[in-house]
Amino acid sequence: MIMRSKSLNIIDSNEYTNLYKKLSYRGWRKNEPLDSTKLISNPLSLKQSVELLVENRIVMDISADIYRVYNKLLPNFLIEKLCNLEEGYLDELNDRYPNLISLNKERIRRA
């Protein structure tokens, strides 16, 4: 904000320097003012979308689909971490729907 004000000639060089000195004095250059009091929320949309796709049997083996489309093999624990899923959620899919996942893997091998 200070730099933008300076570039728009709203403040002069002295005010620019003084504002940055005040920021440093208050310790705001290292942390934002409310960073220590406001909690960071966990992302929900990606988790809910993955669960919705799995519950409706649209996507059954996410790691295989990622490999097929992007040619990158990601382990289940990494996908779970990135999507904020419970640990072991994707591994449980193999137990819940073993036939569907094996069919999908066969289809991927043939492609």
FENLINCOR-V6767 format. One record per pair of residues at least 12 apart in sequence whose C-alpha atoms are under 7 Angstrom apart, sorted by the first residue. I is the first residue (numbers start at 0). J is the second residue. D is the distance in whole Angstrom. If there is no record, write none. Layout:
I|J|D  I|J|D
//
This chain:
1|15|7  42|83|7  45|82|6  46|82|5  46|83|6  46|84|6  59|100|6  60|100|6  62|74|7  62|75|7  67|107|7  75|89|6
//
